[in-house]
Amino acid sequence: MGKEFMNAVESRRSIYAIGKEVLLSEEKIGDLVRKAVLHAPSAFHSQSARVVVLFGEEHKKLWGITEKALREVVPEENFSDTKAKLDSFSAGYGTVLYFEEQSTVRTLQENYPLYQENFPVWSLESSGMLQYIIWTALEAEGLGASLQHYNPLIDDAVHESWNLPKSWKLLAEMPFGSVTAGAKPKANLPIEQRVLTFA
């Protein structure tokens, strides 16, 4: 299992060319996400993560919302590249939306004032770990995904469209689907510059 996990870690990349030819059922993907949310670590076991998974027309609706929001801020003469990117996300099988429950963060700040400045940071760290777990789990199932950040431009429309609590702060959007084109090669800094060990 350890080898399989590290293989998924090594293979996980930002995949932008995604499609709908997915063998995993929506139920299986939902189970994968629920298990990740259940077991992802959080500060003081606060369990502040909230996740919405969109499939089908709901998934396409999100990227329509995003396009509408971006058309208000991106000049029309520069919009073709933006439109192509959004269409590539919409072409996928689904999207995972990541939120953090701000009322949980505020309660921790009130209950533990000594650490009050840390809780928003720890909340983001917790969400980052959850995002990575789900991203790597999707990779292990043969799916491609990327992490996007169109918040806060789309926040109000997202909350209104899916009737979500205002205390859920949107942090990221992860479109996923079948891999229609792999990621380009990437260059890494020498690992000796990034990791030190002492004994």
Accessible surface in RSA format (square Angstrom, percent):
REM  Atomic radii and reference values for relative SASA: ProtOr
REM  Chains: A
REM  Algorithm: Lee & Richards
REM  Probe-radius: 1.40
REM  Slices: 20
REM RES _ NUM      All-atoms   Total-Side   Main-Chain    Non-polar    All polar
REM                ABS   REL    ABS   REL    ABS   REL    ABS   REL    ABS   REL
RES MET A   1   181.22  93.8 140.78  93.2  40.44  96.3 126.05 107.2  55.17  73.1
RES GLY A   2    50.96  62.8   0.00   N/A  50.96  62.8  41.13 112.9   9.82  22.0
RES LYS A   3   164.28  80.1 151.82  93.2  12.46  29.7 100.71  90.6  63.57  67.7
RES GLU A   4   115.38  66.2 107.86  81.6   7.52  17.9  42.50  82.2  72.88  59.5
RES PHE A   5   111.03  55.5 105.49  65.3   5.54  14.4 110.96  67.3   0.07   0.2
RES MET A   6   112.89  58.5 111.47  73.8   1.42   3.4  95.48  81.2  17.41  23.1
RES ASN A   7    73.98  51.0  72.05  69.6   1.93   4.7  22.99  55.3  51.00  49.3
RES ALA A   8     9.83   9.0   5.08   7.8   4.74  10.8   9.25  13.0   0.58   1.5
RES VAL A   9    39.70  26.1  32.13  29.1   7.57  18.2  32.13  27.9   7.57  20.5
RES GLU A  10   141.42  81.2 118.02  89.3  23.40  55.7  49.28  95.3  92.14  75.2
RES SER A  11    57.62  48.7  40.66  54.3  16.96  39.1  20.04  42.7  37.59  52.7
RES ARG A  12    44.24  18.6  42.94  21.9   1.30   3.1   1.54   2.1  42.70  25.9
RES ARG A  13    58.14  24.4  55.03  28.0   3.12   7.4  15.00  20.5  43.14  26.1
RES SER A  14    39.15  33.1  32.46  43.3   6.69  15.4  12.09  25.7  27.06  37.9
RES ILE A  15    14.02   8.0  12.76   9.5   1.25   3.0  13.55   9.8   0.47   1.3
RES TYR A  16   112.21  52.4 108.05  61.5   4.15  10.8  74.83  56.2  37.38  46.1
RES ALA A  17    34.84  32.0  26.86  41.4   7.98  18.1  33.31  46.9   1.53   4.0
RES ILE A  18     8.03   4.6   0.68   0.5   7.35  17.7   0.68   0.5   7.35  20.0
RES GLY A  19     7.18   8.9   0.00   N/A   7.18   8.9   7.18  19.7   0.00   0.0
RES LYS A  20    96.44  47.0  83.20  51.1  13.24  31.5  72.47  65.2  23.97  25.5
RES GLU A  21   133.69  76.8 111.31  84.2  22.38  53.3  74.13 143.4  59.56  48.6
RES VAL A  22    22.08  14.5   0.00   0.0  22.08  53.2   0.81   0.7  21.27  57.7
RES LEU A  23   183.53 102.2 149.62 107.0  33.90  85.2 152.46 107.1  31.06  83.6
RES LEU A  24    29.96  16.7  25.29  18.1   4.67  11.7  27.97  19.6   1.99   5.4
RES SER A  25    61.01  51.6  50.34  67.2  10.68  24.6  49.25 104.9  11.77  16.5
RES GLU A  26    85.36  49.0  79.66  60.3   5.70  13.6  21.65  41.9  63.71  52.0
RES GLU A  27   128.35  73.7 117.58  89.0  10.77  25.6  42.15  81.5  86.20  70.4
RES LYS A  28    98.71  48.2  97.02  59.5   1.70   4.0  55.91  50.3  42.80  45.6
RES ILE A  29     0.09   0.1   0.09   0.1   0.00   0.0   0.09   0.1   0.00   0.0
RES GLY A  30     8.54  10.5   0.00   N/A   8.54  10.5   8.29  22.7   0.26   0.6
RES ASP A  31    65.43  45.8  61.09  60.8   4.34  10.3  23.27  54.8  42.16  42.0
RES LEU A  32    25.11  14.0  13.66   9.8  11.44  28.8  22.32  15.7   2.78   7.5
RES VAL A  33     5.93   3.9   5.93   5.4   0.00   0.0   5.93   5.2   0.00   0.0
RES ARG A  34   142.85  60.0 136.58  69.6   6.27  14.9  74.70 102.1  68.15  41.3
RES LYS A  35   139.94  68.3 135.46  83.1   4.47  10.7  81.24  73.1  58.70  62.5
RES ALA A  36     6.96   6.4   1.82   2.8   5.15  11.7   6.50   9.2   0.46   1.2
RES VAL A  37    51.45  33.9  38.83  35.2  12.62  30.4  38.95  33.8  12.50  33.9
RES LEU A  38   125.74  70.0 105.00  75.1  20.74  52.1 109.67  77.0  16.07  43.2
RES HIS A  39   128.47  70.2 102.47  71.2  26.00  66.5  72.08  74.3  56.39  65.6
RES ALA A  40    16.76  15.4   4.26   6.6  12.50  28.4   4.26   6.0  12.50  33.1
RES PRO A  41    69.47  50.6  59.31  54.1  10.16  36.9  69.21  57.1   0.26   1.6
RES SER A  42    21.73  18.4   4.45   5.9  17.27  39.8   7.23  15.4  14.50  20.3
RES ALA A  43    25.96  23.9  10.02  15.5  15.94  36.3  21.75  30.6   4.21  11.2
RES PHE A  44    99.36  49.7  56.12  34.8  43.24 112.5  73.82  44.8  25.54  73.1
RES HIS A  45   125.85  68.8 113.47  78.9  12.37  31.7  81.37  83.9  44.48  51.8
RES SER A  46    24.83  21.0   3.84   5.1  20.99  48.3   9.67  20.6  15.16  21.2
RES GLN A  47   105.56  59.0  93.49  68.3  12.07  28.7  35.31  75.2  70.25  53.3
RES SER A  48     2.34   2.0   2.34   3.1   0.00   0.0   0.63   1.4   1.70   2.4
RES ALA A  49    15.44  14.2  10.17  15.7   5.27  12.0  10.17  14.3   5.27  13.9
RES ARG A  50    66.90  28.1  63.92  32.6   2.98   7.1  18.94  25.9  47.95  29.1
RES VAL A  51    32.24  21.2   4.44   4.0  27.80  67.0   4.44   3.9  27.80  75.4
RES VAL A  52    24.16  15.9  20.65  18.7   3.52   8.5  24.16  21.0   0.00   0.0
RES VAL A  53    40.43  26.6  16.93  15.3  23.50  56.6  16.93  14.7  23.50  63.7
RES LEU A  54     5.98   3.3   5.05   3.6   0.94   2.4   5.98   4.2   0.00   0.0
RES PHE A  55    36.98  18.5  28.81  17.8   8.17  21.3  28.92  17.5   8.06  23.1
RES GLY A  56    39.12  48.2   0.00   N/A  39.12  48.2  36.58 100.4   2.54   5.7
RES GLU A  57   126.18  72.4 118.24  89.5   7.94  18.9  63.90 123.6  62.28  50.8
RES GLU A  58    75.25  43.2  75.20  56.9   0.05   0.1  36.79  71.2  38.46  31.4
RES HIS A  59     0.63   0.3   0.63   0.4   0.00   0.0   0.63   0.6   0.00   0.0
RES LYS A  60    92.89  45.3  86.85  53.3   6.04  14.4  39.21  35.3  53.69  57.2
RES LYS A  61    87.51  42.7  75.65  46.4  11.86  28.2  56.90  51.2  30.61  32.6
RES LEU A  62     0.06   0.0   0.06   0.0   0.00   0.0   0.06   0.0   0.00   0.0
RES TRP A  63     6.54   2.6   3.27   1.6   3.27   7.7   4.34   2.3   2.20   3.6
RES GLY A  64    39.02  48.1   0.00   N/A  39.02  48.1  31.72  87.1   7.30  16.3
RES ILE A  65    26.62  15.1  21.51  16.0   5.11  12.3  24.21  17.4   2.41   6.5
RES THR A  66     0.07   0.0   0.07   0.1   0.00   0.0   0.07   0.1   0.00   0.0
RES GLU A  67    32.14  18.5  32.14  24.3   0.00   0.0   6.54  12.7  25.60  20.9
RES LYS A  68   147.00  71.7 142.10  87.2   4.90  11.7  89.20  80.3  57.79  61.6
RES ALA A  69    16.43  15.1  11.13  17.2   5.30  12.1  15.13  21.3   1.30   3.4
RES LEU A  70    15.27   8.5  15.27  10.9   0.00   0.0  15.27  10.7   0.00   0.0
RES ARG A  71   101.92  42.8  81.04  41.3  20.88  49.7  43.15  59.0  58.77  35.6
RES GLU A  72   138.59  79.6  99.43  75.2  39.16  93.2  43.55  84.2  95.04  77.6
RES VAL A  73    88.50  58.2  54.86  49.7  33.64  81.1  63.43  55.1  25.07  68.0
RES VAL A  74    35.45  23.3  29.41  26.6   6.04  14.6  30.70  26.7   4.75  12.9
RES PRO A  75    66.65  48.6  54.11  49.3  12.54  45.6  66.22  54.7   0.43   2.7
RES GLU A  76   125.30  71.9 110.78  83.8  14.53  34.6  64.53 124.8  60.78  49.6
RES GLU A  77   143.21  82.2 106.09  80.3  37.13  88.4  63.97 123.7  79.24  64.7
RES ASN A  78    88.62  61.1  74.40  71.9  14.22  34.2  23.49  56.5  65.13  62.9
RES PHE A  79     4.11   2.1   4.11   2.5   0.00   0.0   4.11   2.5   0.00   0.0
RES SER A  80    84.42  71.3  71.06  94.8  13.36  30.8  55.24 117.6  29.17  40.9
RES ASP A  81   117.21  82.1 110.45 109.9   6.76  16.0  32.43  76.3  84.78  84.6
RES THR A  82    30.19  21.5  25.75  26.1   4.44  10.6  11.12  14.9  19.08  28.8
RES LYS A  83    71.97  35.1  71.97  44.2   0.00   0.0  45.34  40.8  26.63  28.4
RES ALA A  84    61.25  56.3  50.18  77.4  11.07  25.2  55.49  78.1   5.77  15.3
RES LYS A  85   105.29  51.4  98.77  60.6   6.51  15.5  48.65  43.8  56.64  60.3
RES LEU A  86     2.54   1.4   2.19   1.6   0.35   0.9   2.37   1.7   0.18   0.5
RES ASP A  87    66.24  46.4  60.24  60.0   6.01  14.2  26.61  62.6  39.63  39.5
RES SER A  88    32.14  27.2  24.76  33.0   7.38  17.0  29.45  62.7   2.69   3.8
RES PHE A  89     0.48   0.2   0.48   0.3   0.00   0.0   0.48   0.3   0.00   0.0
RES SER A  90    23.10  19.5  22.31  29.8   0.79   1.8  10.85  23.1  12.25  17.2
RES ALA A  91    44.92  41.3  35.25  54.4   9.67  22.0  41.81  58.9   3.11   8.2
RES GLY A  92     0.00   0.0   0.00   N/A   0.00   0.0   0.00   0.0   0.00   0.0
RES TYR A  93    44.39  20.7  40.46  23.0   3.93  10.2  26.39  19.8  18.00  22.2
RES GLY A  94     0.00   0.0   0.00   N/A   0.00   0.0   0.00   0.0   0.00   0.0
RES THR A  95     0.00   0.0   0.00   0.0   0.00   0.0   0.00   0.0   0.00   0.0
RES VAL A  96     0.14   0.1   0.14   0.1   0.00   0.0   0.14   0.1   0.00   0.0
RES LEU A  97     0.05   0.0   0.05   0.0   0.00   0.0   0.05   0.0   0.00   0.0
RES TYR A  98     1.05   0.5   0.98   0.6   0.07   0.2   1.05   0.8   0.00   0.0
RES PHE A  99     1.61   0.8   0.00   0.0   1.61   4.2   0.00   0.0   1.61   4.6
RES GLU A 100     0.72   0.4   0.72   0.5   0.00   0.0   0.72   1.4   0.00   0.0
RES GLU A 101    15.16   8.7  15.16  11.5   0.00   0.0   2.62   5.1  12.54  10.2
RES GLN A 102    43.27  24.2  43.20  31.6   0.07   0.2  14.50  30.9  28.78  21.8
RES SER A 103    47.50  40.1  45.37  60.6   2.12   4.9  30.99  66.0  16.51  23.1
RES THR A 104    28.07  20.0  23.19  23.5   4.88  11.6  16.59  22.3  11.48  17.3
RES VAL A 105     6.39   4.2   6.39   5.8   0.00   0.0   6.39   5.6   0.00   0.0
RES ARG A 106   122.07  51.3 121.68  62.0   0.38   0.9  54.44  74.4  67.62  41.0
RES THR A 107    66.77  47.5  66.47  67.4   0.30   0.7  41.57  55.8  25.20  38.1
RES LEU A 108    20.13  11.2  20.13  14.4   0.00   0.0  20.13  14.1   0.00   0.0
RES GLN A 109    45.10  25.2  42.77  31.3   2.33   5.5   7.80  16.6  37.31  28.3
RES GLU A 110   132.55  76.1 104.91  79.4  27.64  65.8  48.58  94.0  83.97  68.6
RES ASN A 111    95.98  66.2  69.29  67.0  26.69  64.3  16.39  39.5  79.59  76.9
RES TYR A 112    90.78  42.4  87.01  49.5   3.77   9.8  48.41  36.4  42.36  52.2
RES PRO A 113    84.75  61.8  78.55  71.6   6.20  22.5  78.79  65.1   5.96  37.0
RES LEU A 114   153.06  85.2 124.46  89.0  28.60  71.9 131.31  92.2  21.75  58.5
RES TYR A 115    89.85  41.9  89.68  51.0   0.17   0.4  48.82  36.7  41.03  50.6
RES GLN A 116    87.56  49.0  87.47  63.9   0.09   0.2   8.93  19.0  78.63  59.6
RES GLU A 117   151.61  87.0 134.07 101.4  17.54  41.8  54.54 105.5  97.06  79.2
RES ASN A 118    59.54  41.1  59.13  57.1   0.41   1.0   0.61   1.5  58.93  57.0
RES PHE A 119     2.15   1.1   0.47   0.3   1.68   4.4   0.47   0.3   1.68   4.8
RES PRO A 120    56.70  41.3  52.68  48.0   4.02  14.6  55.11  45.5   1.60   9.9
RES VAL A 121    79.71  52.4  79.64  72.1   0.07   0.2  79.68  69.2   0.02   0.1
RES TRP A 122    69.82  28.0  67.77  32.8   2.05   4.8  45.47  24.2  24.35  39.5
RES SER A 123    10.11   8.5   5.62   7.5   4.49  10.4   8.31  17.7   1.80   2.5
RES LEU A 124    98.51  54.9  90.79  64.9   7.73  19.4  91.05  63.9   7.46  20.1
RES GLU A 125    95.73  55.0  85.42  64.6  10.31  24.5  41.49  80.3  54.24  44.3
RES SER A 126     4.92   4.2   4.83   6.4   0.08   0.2   2.05   4.4   2.87   4.0
RES SER A 127     1.96   1.7   1.96   2.6   0.00   0.0   1.00   2.1   0.96   1.4
RES GLY A 128    32.91  40.6   0.00   N/A  32.91  40.6  27.02  74.2   5.89  13.2
RES MET A 129    85.53  44.3  80.74  53.4   4.78  11.4  56.68  48.2  28.85  38.2
RES LEU A 130     2.79   1.6   2.79   2.0   0.00   0.0   2.79   2.0   0.00   0.0
RES GLN A 131    17.58   9.8  17.58  12.8   0.00   0.0   2.69   5.7  14.89  11.3
RES TYR A 132    82.60  38.6  81.44  46.3   1.16   3.0  73.93  55.6   8.67  10.7
RES ILE A 133    64.91  36.9  59.82  44.6   5.09  12.3  63.52  45.7   1.40   3.8
RES ILE A 134     0.01   0.0   0.01   0.0   0.00   0.0   0.01   0.0   0.00   0.0
RES TRP A 135    29.61  11.9  29.61  14.3   0.00   0.0  28.91  15.4   0.70   1.1
RES THR A 136     6.35   4.5   6.32   6.4   0.02   0.1   6.32   8.5   0.02   0.0
RES ALA A 137    28.17  25.9  20.81  32.1   7.36  16.7  27.22  38.3   0.96   2.5
RES LEU A 138     0.46   0.3   0.46   0.3   0.00   0.0   0.46   0.3   0.00   0.0
RES GLU A 139    42.61  24.5  38.48  29.1   4.13   9.8   2.34   4.5  40.27  32.9
RES ALA A 140    72.24  66.4  33.51  51.7  38.73  88.1  40.98  57.7  31.26  82.8
RES GLU A 141    70.35  40.4  48.39  36.6  21.96  52.3   6.30  12.2  64.05  52.3
RES GLY A 142    53.31  65.7   0.00   N/A  53.31  65.7  35.83  98.3  17.48  39.1
RES LEU A 143    10.06   5.6   8.32   6.0   1.74   4.4   8.32   5.8   1.74   4.7
RES GLY A 144     1.33   1.6   0.00   N/A   1.33   1.6   1.33   3.6   0.00   0.0
RES ALA A 145     1.51   1.4   0.31   0.5   1.20   2.7   0.31   0.4   1.20   3.2
RES SER A 146     0.79   0.7   0.79   1.1   0.00   0.0   0.34   0.7   0.46   0.6
RES LEU A 147    45.43  25.3  27.87  19.9  17.56  44.1  27.87  19.6  17.56  47.3
RES GLN A 148    18.48  10.3  17.16  12.5   1.32   3.1   1.32   2.8  17.16  13.0
RES HIS A 149   109.81  60.0  82.94  57.6  26.87  68.7  54.31  56.0  55.49  64.6
RES TYR A 150    32.41  15.1  29.37  16.7   3.04   7.9  25.30  19.0   7.11   8.8
RES ASN A 151    34.94  24.1  21.57  20.8  13.37  32.2   0.59   1.4  34.34  33.2
RES PRO A 152   111.05  80.9  99.83  91.0  11.23  40.8  99.93  82.5  11.13  69.2
RES LEU A 153    89.88  50.1  63.90  45.7  25.98  65.3  68.34  48.0  21.53  58.0
RES ILE A 154     0.97   0.6   0.54   0.4   0.44   1.0   0.97   0.7   0.00   0.0
RES ASP A 155    26.77  18.8  26.77  26.6   0.00   0.0  10.42  24.5  16.35  16.3
RES ASP A 156   108.43  76.0 106.79 106.3   1.64   3.9  33.82  79.6  74.61  74.4
RES ALA A 157    39.51  36.3  32.13  49.6   7.38  16.8  37.32  52.6   2.18   5.8
RES VAL A 158     0.00   0.0   0.00   0.0   0.00   0.0   0.00   0.0   0.00   0.0
RES HIS A 159    12.23   6.7   9.98   6.9   2.24   5.7   8.67   8.9   3.55   4.1
RES GLU A 160   144.84  83.2 121.12  91.6  23.72  56.5  47.62  92.1  97.22  79.4
RES SER A 161    39.17  33.1  12.79  17.1  26.38  60.8   7.68  16.4  31.49  44.1
RES TRP A 162    42.86  17.2  24.95  12.1  17.91  42.0  29.97  16.0  12.89  20.9
RES ASN A 163   138.89  95.8 119.98 115.9  18.91  45.5  30.11  72.5 108.78 105.1
RES LEU A 164    25.91  14.4  15.70  11.2  10.21  25.7  16.48  11.6   9.43  25.4
RES PRO A 165    64.01  46.7  51.42  46.9  12.59  45.8  63.50  52.4   0.51   3.2
RES LYS A 166   151.89  74.1 125.81  77.2  26.08  62.1 108.60  97.8  43.29  46.1
RES SER A 167    31.72  26.8  22.69  30.3   9.03  20.8  20.17  43.0  11.55  16.2
RES TRP A 168    44.25  17.8  43.97  21.3   0.28   0.6  40.12  21.4   4.12   6.7
RES LYS A 169   106.85  52.1 101.93  62.5   4.92  11.7  54.58  49.1  52.27  55.7
RES LEU A 170     1.87   1.0   0.00   0.0   1.87   4.7   0.00   0.0   1.87   5.0
RES LEU A 171    21.85  12.2  17.42  12.5   4.43  11.1  17.61  12.4   4.24  11.4
RES ALA A 172     0.44   0.4   0.44   0.7   0.00   0.0   0.44   0.6   0.00   0.0
RES GLU A 173     0.22   0.1   0.22   0.2   0.00   0.0   0.22   0.4   0.00   0.0
RES MET A 174     0.00   0.0   0.00   0.0   0.00   0.0   0.00   0.0   0.00   0.0
RES PRO A 175     0.29   0.2   0.19   0.2   0.10   0.3   0.19   0.2   0.10   0.6
RES PHE A 176     0.00   0.0   0.00   0.0   0.00   0.0   0.00   0.0   0.00   0.0
RES GLY A 177     0.00   0.0   0.00   N/A   0.00   0.0   0.00   0.0   0.00   0.0
RES SER A 178    14.87  12.6  14.14  18.9   0.73   1.7  14.59  31.1   0.28   0.4
RES VAL A 179    68.18  44.9  39.49  35.8  28.68  69.1  39.49  34.3  28.68  77.8
RES THR A 180    84.64  60.2  47.38  48.0  37.26  88.8  47.97  64.4  36.67  55.4
RES ALA A 181    53.97  49.6  43.27  66.8  10.70  24.3  52.11  73.4   1.86   4.9
RES GLY A 182    59.56  73.4   0.00   N/A  59.56  73.4  26.27  72.1  33.29  74.6
RES ALA A 183    37.11  34.1   4.90   7.6  32.21  73.3  11.78  16.6  25.33  67.1
RES LYS A 184   172.86  84.3 165.87 101.8   6.99  16.6 110.87  99.8  61.99  66.0
RES PRO A 185   134.00  97.7 104.75  95.5  29.24 106.3 113.27  93.5  20.73 128.8
RES LYS A 186   115.77  56.5  84.95  52.1  30.82  73.4  60.22  54.2  55.55  59.2
RES ALA A 187   105.66  97.2  67.98 104.9  37.68  85.7  74.93 105.5  30.73  81.4
RES ASN A 188   109.08  75.2  77.39  74.8  31.69  76.3  22.91  55.1  86.17  83.3
RES LEU A 189   116.35  64.8 107.67  77.0   8.68  21.8 108.39  76.1   7.96  21.4
RES PRO A 190    68.24  49.7  56.91  51.9  11.33  41.2  68.08  56.2   0.15   1.0
RES ILE A 191   101.67  57.9  97.61  72.7   4.06   9.8  97.61  70.3   4.06  11.0
RES GLU A 192   126.80  72.8 113.69  86.0  13.10  31.2  69.06 133.6  57.74  47.1
RES GLN A 193   129.94  72.7  90.90  66.4  39.04  92.9  40.35  85.9  89.59  67.9
RES ARG A 194   151.94  63.8 115.32  58.8  36.63  87.2  25.84  35.3 126.10  76.4
RES VAL A 195    83.87  55.2  70.59  63.9  13.28  32.0  73.41  63.8  10.46  28.4
RES LEU A 196   134.98  75.2 108.21  77.4  26.77  67.3 110.38  77.5  24.60  66.2
RES THR A 197   122.29  87.0  94.23  95.5  28.06  66.9  65.86  88.5  56.42  85.3
RES PHE A 198   181.10  90.6 142.89  88.5  38.21  99.4 148.53  90.1  32.57  93.2
RES ALA A 199   158.08 145.3  69.49 107.2  88.59 201.5 109.71 154.5  48.37 128.1
END  Absolute sums over single chains surface
CHAIN  1 A    11953.3       9721.1       2232.2       7012.4       4941.0
END  Absolute sums over all chains
TOTAL         11953.3       9721.1       2232.2       7012.4       4941.0
